[in-house]
Amino acid sequence: MLDPLYALARPLLFRMDAESAHHLVFHGLPLVPWLAGSRRPDPKLRVTIAGLTWGGPVGLAAGLDKNGVGLAAWEALGFGAIEVGTVTAHAQPGNPRPRLFRLIEEGGLINRMGFNNLGAAALAETLGRVRDAGRWPKVPVGANLGKSKITPNEEAVGDYLESVAVLKGKADYFVVNVSSPNTQGLRALQDKEPLERLLSAVVPAASGTSVFLKLAPDLEDDALSEAVEVAIQAGCAGIIATNTTTSRPEKTARLDQSGGLSGAPLRPLARQKIGVVLAAAAGKCPVIGVGGISTAEDVREYLTMGCAAVQLYSAFVFRGPGLVSRLHRELARQ
């Protein structure tokens, strides 16, 4: 089901290159709070995760708003929490275009963006202006942190710490992203020893700001469980599972395009891996489920499995701006 206006706009947007359509939509973000009014979820849907009160269990996943320019819009559209980024210590253009592809029939996206963003200092300035103006959302805002492409893995700890230093006090929580497939060598940081070094430095540097770890669905089950245990031992506030996948289900088109697959085709794999993460976490830390969520039934399933909340991105592209408020309304009826 689509909003009537989005039903008219989507065919036009989908005739455009996916990234060009994305930028066009972002030009209209300042109008969203005025057009949408307030779509805040029913207060009974609030959930507290790591001391942060989400407005509802459906949050915005990282990747849609890399530079934190749409906070008011995401809150107006009813997201229970907002995650901006991925941001890196150094500004970077990302990978060459085209780098974002729609799988319209499957309801999925393939991206190889490569952490294109203006840098952690620019994000800190943007978030600081919103705070200073008294316009901070009434829902948590997290900053998803990645490694700069120019930084070798041996120096990754310092790169993440640089981002934490400039963003501390600006974001409500941090996410250590070591699971994107689009920065060469990044996923090697999910291995036990480099992950221990990274998290044992980032968590204390955050000075009480909650730190989450985001993991890939392409890890073997034993490696996933080990990464969860490392995160718990390091004092992480929770796990976000999962990121995009480099695998390609048989029905997925554009098999020749490299990058991370998200959306509906990811759901079966994400669901299985979330189960592994939940078992490894064993109630010691909350798990936020991500991967292929587009209906209230999808949300209920992840919550019933044991997830504290969920995040989405791809379905927002395909279902339109009314999706999140619809999901929360349906959840409130149960």
C-alpha positions in Angstrom: 0.0 0.0 0.0 1.3 3.4 -1.0 0.3 6.9 0.0 -1.7 8.5 -2.9 0.9 11.2 -3.5 3.8 8.7 -3.5 1.8 6.4 -5.8 1.9 9.3 -8.3 5.5 10.3 -7.6 7.2 6.9 -7.5 6.9 6.1 -11.3 8.6 9.4 -12.0 11.3 8.9 -9.4 11.9 5.3 -10.6 12.6 6.5 -14.2 15.6 8.4 -12.8 18.9 6.9 -11.7 18.5 5.7 -8.1 21.1 8.1 -6.7 19.8 11.1 -8.6 16.3 10.4 -7.3 17.7 10.1 -3.8 19.2 13.6 -4.1 16.1 15.1 -5.5 14.0 13.8 -2.6 16.5 15.2 -0.2 16.0 18.7 -1.6 12.4 18.4 -0.4 13.2 17.2 3.2 12.6 20.7 4.7 9.0 20.5 3.6 8.3 17.1 5.2 7.5 18.3 8.8 5.0 20.8 7.4 3.4 18.3 5.0 3.5 15.3 7.4 2.5 17.1 10.5 3.2 14.8 13.4 3.1 11.1 12.9 4.6 10.1 16.3 3.8 6.6 17.3 1.3 5.7 20.0 3.1 6.3 23.4 2.4 2.6 24.4 4.9 1.6 21.7 7.8 3.3 23.4 10.8 1.0 24.1 13.9 1.7 26.2 17.2 0.4 24.8 20.5 1.1 26.5 18.9 3.9 28.5 17.5 5.6 25.4 13.7 5.8 24.9 12.6 5.0 21.3 9.4 6.6 20.2 8.4 3.3 18.7 10.1 0.0 17.7 10.7 1.0 14.1 13.8 3.1 13.6 15.7 4.5 10.6 18.7 2.4 9.5 22.0 4.1 8.6 22.7 4.8 5.0 19.8 7.0 4.0 20.9 10.2 5.7 24.7 10.1 5.7 25.2 13.7 6.8 22.4 14.2 9.3 20.5 16.8 7.3 17.0 15.3 7.7 16.4 14.9 11.4 13.2 16.9 11.6 11.8 15.0 8.6 12.5 11.6 10.0 11.0 12.5 13.3 7.9 13.9 11.6 7.5 10.7 9.6 7.3 8.7 12.8 10.6 6.9 13.1 11.2 5.7 16.6 14.9 6.4 16.4 17.2 7.9 13.8 20.6 6.6 12.7 22.7 8.9 10.6 25.8 8.0 8.6 27.8 6.0 7.9 30.3 8.8 8.6 34.1 8.5 8.5 36.8 10.6 10.1 37.9 11.9 6.7 35.4 13.3 4.2 35.3 11.1 1.1 33.5 10.9 -2.2 32.8 7.2 -2.1 33.0 4.8 -5.1 32.4 5.8 -8.7 28.9 6.1 -10.0 26.6 4.4 -10.8 26.7 2.7 -7.4 23.0 2.3 -6.3 20.6 0.0 -8.1 16.9 -0.8 -7.6 15.6 -4.4 -7.8 12.0 -3.2 -8.4 10.3 -6.6 -8.7 12.1 -8.0 -5.7 11.9 -4.9 -3.5 15.6 -4.7 -3.0 18.6 -2.5 -3.4 22.2 -3.1 -4.3 24.6 -0.5 -3.3 28.4 0.0 -3.5 28.4 3.6 -2.2 31.6 3.3 -0.3 30.8 5.5 2.7 30.4 8.8 0.7 30.0 11.5 3.3 31.3 14.9 4.4 33.3 13.6 7.3 32.7 13.4 11.1 33.6 17.0 11.8 30.9 18.2 9.3 28.3 15.9 10.9 29.3 17.1 14.4 28.7 20.7 13.2 25.3 19.8 11.7 24.1 18.0 14.8 25.5 20.7 17.0 23.5 23.4 15.2 20.3 21.4 15.7 21.0 20.9 19.4 21.9 24.6 20.0 18.8 25.7 18.2 16.6 23.6 20.5 15.3 21.5 17.6 16.7 18.1 18.7 14.3 15.3 18.0 12.4 13.7 20.8 13.7 10.4 19.7 17.3 9.1 19.9 19.8 10.1 17.2 22.7 7.7 16.6 25.9 8.2 14.6 27.0 5.2 12.6 30.9 5.2 12.3 33.0 3.6 9.6 36.6 3.5 8.6 38.0 6.0 6.1 39.1 4.4 2.9 42.6 6.0 3.1 43.2 4.5 6.5 44.8 1.1 6.6 43.3 -1.5 8.9 46.4 -1.3 11.1 45.4 2.3 11.9 41.7 1.7 12.1 41.4 2.2 15.8 42.7 5.8 15.6 40.4 6.5 12.7 37.3 5.5 14.7 38.6 7.3 17.7 38.9 10.5 15.7 35.2 10.3 14.8 34.2 9.6 18.4 36.2 12.6 19.6 34.4 15.1 17.4 30.9 13.6 17.7 30.9 12.9 21.5 28.2 15.0 23.1 26.5 15.5 19.7 24.9 12.0 19.0 22.8 10.0 21.5 24.6 6.8 20.6 27.4 5.4 18.4 27.4 2.4 16.1 30.7 0.8 15.1 30.2 -0.3 11.6 32.8 -3.0 10.6 30.4 -4.8 8.3 29.9 -2.8 5.1 31.1 -4.8 2.0 32.0 -1.6 0.1 35.2 -0.5 1.8 38.1 -2.9 1.0 39.2 -4.8 4.0 36.7 -3.4 6.4 35.0 -6.7 7.2 38.3 -8.1 8.4 37.8 -5.9 11.5 35.0 -8.3 12.5 37.7 -10.9 13.3 38.2 -11.5 17.0 41.6 -9.8 17.7 41.1 -6.6 15.6 37.5 -6.3 16.9 38.8 -6.6 20.5 41.4 -3.9 19.9 38.8 -1.6 18.3 36.0 -2.0 20.8 38.2 -1.9 23.8 39.4 1.6 22.6 36.1 3.0 21.3 33.8 2.1 24.3 35.8 4.0 26.9 36.5 6.8 24.5 32.7 7.3 24.1 32.7 8.3 27.8 29.3 6.8 28.6 27.6 7.3 25.3 26.2 3.9 24.3 28.2 2.0 21.7 26.5 -0.6 19.4 28.2 -3.0 17.0 26.8 -3.6 13.6 27.6 -7.0 12.0 27.3 -8.6 8.6 25.0 -11.4 7.6 27.8 -13.1 5.6 29.8 -14.2 8.7 29.7 -17.9 9.6 27.6 -18.6 12.6 30.6 -19.3 14.9 32.2 -16.0 13.8 29.0 -14.1 14.5 28.7 -15.6 17.9 32.3 -14.8 18.7 31.9 -11.2 17.6 28.8 -10.9 19.9 30.8 -12.2 22.8 33.7 -9.8 22.1 31.2 -6.9 22.0 29.7 -7.9 25.3 33.1 -8.3 26.9 34.1 -4.8 25.6 31.0 -3.2 27.2 29.0 -2.5 24.0 25.4 -1.5 24.7 24.0 -3.8 22.0 24.2 -5.4 18.6 22.7 -4.3 15.3 22.1 -7.2 12.9 22.4 -7.3 10.0 24.1 -5.1 7.4 23.8 -5.8 3.6 24.9 -9.1 2.0 27.3 -9.8 -0.9 25.4 -13.0 -1.6 22.7 -13.1 -4.3 19.6 -15.2 -3.9 18.7 -17.0 -7.1 15.7 -14.8 -7.8 17.7 -11.6 -7.5 18.3 -9.6 -10.7 21.5 -7.7 -11.6 23.8 -10.5 -10.6 26.6 -8.7 -12.4 26.4 -5.7 -10.0 28.8 -5.9 -7.0 27.9 -4.4 -3.7 25.6 -5.0 -0.7 22.1 -6.3 -1.2 19.4 -5.0 1.1 15.6 -5.1 1.2 13.2 -8.0 0.8 15.7 -10.5 -0.8 17.9 -10.2 2.2 15.2 -11.1 4.7 15.6 -14.9 4.9 19.4 -14.7 5.5 19.0 -11.8 7.9 16.4 -13.6 9.9 18.6 -16.7 10.2 21.6 -14.6 11.3 19.6 -12.5 13.7 18.6 -15.8 15.4 22.3 -16.7 15.8 23.0 -13.2 17.2 20.1 -13.5 19.7 21.3 -16.9 20.9 24.8 -15.6 21.4 23.6 -12.4 23.2 21.5 -14.6 25.5 19.8 -11.6 27.0 23.1 -10.0 28.0 22.6 -7.1 25.6 19.8 -5.9 23.3 19.7 -6.8 19.6 18.2 -4.5 17.0 17.0 -6.4 13.9 17.6 -5.2 10.4 17.0 -6.8 7.0 14.0 -7.0 4.7 11.4 -5.4 6.9 8.4 -3.9 5.1 5.3 -5.0 7.0 4.0 -5.0 10.5 4.1 -8.8 10.4 7.8 -8.6 9.7 8.3 -6.2 12.6 6.3 -8.5 14.9 8.3 -11.5 13.9 11.6 -9.9 14.7 10.3 -8.6 18.0 8.8 -12.0 18.9 12.2 -13.6 18.1 13.7 -11.4 20.8 14.8 -8.2 19.1 14.4 -5.0 21.2 13.6 -3.0 18.1 14.1 -3.0 14.3 15.4 -0.6 11.6 14.6 -0.2 8.0 15.8 1.7 4.9 15.0 -0.1 1.6 11.3 -0.6 2.2 11.1 3.2 2.8 12.3 3.7 -0.8 9.7 1.3 -2.2 6.7 1.9 0.1 7.1 5.7 0.6 7.0 8.2 3.4 3.9 6.9 5.0 5.3 3.4 5.7 6.7 3.9 9.2 3.6 5.6 10.6 1.4 2.8 9.1 3.6 0.1 10.7 3.4 1.8 14.1 -0.4 2.2 13.8 -0.8 -1.5 12.9 1.5 -2.5 15.8 -0.5 -0.4 18.2 -3.7 -2.2 17.3 -2.4 -5.6 18.5 
